[in-house]
Amino acid sequence: MRIHWLRVLVGGLLIEVVLAIVLLGGFAAAGVDIAKGVSTASAVIIGIGCFAVAFLIVLWLGRAIQSQLVLHGFLMGLVATLIYVGLVAGSGQMSTALDAYGPVTFVALNAVRLAGAMFGGVACERRRPAPAIL
């Protein structure tokens, strides 16, 4: 089994960059300040965004990976989650984030990112042609 670490790292970073641009930019454009608290509607939007972005990036980067696509997707999602949690904790904003989201929602949204990345790997595997049986 060969893990494509460069793709895993790039994929995780790309997931977080796209999420930051799309979600933070979208909320700012809509005039929603999520630092004051995350409403149920905002949490749903964030969850859908996390799932979709992780799914699409793994689907895109997984095309060149030959095996273990679900594992690669999980690892990309894990890298993205670690980057996010690291940035939040490193900036001293972990308690603010937990207050804004609530602990259960915070964990759930990070799990949704992982699930989206893993389902991206599943979709990649299903798109592959079946090996020819002679």
Secondary structure as GFF3:
##gff-version 3
##sequence-region A 1 134
A	DSSP	alpha_helix	5	19	.	.	.	ID=ss1
A	DSSP	pi_helix	20	24	.	.	.	ID=ss2
A	DSSP	alpha_helix	25	30	.	.	.	ID=ss3
A	DSSP	three_ten_helix	34	36	.	.	.	ID=ss4
A	DSSP	alpha_helix	40	61	.	.	.	ID=ss5
A	DSSP	three_ten_helix	62	64	.	.	.	ID=ss6
A	DSSP	alpha_helix	69	90	.	.	.	ID=ss7
A	DSSP	alpha_helix	94	101	.	.	.	ID=ss8
A	DSSP	alpha_helix	103	127	.	.	.	ID=ss9
###
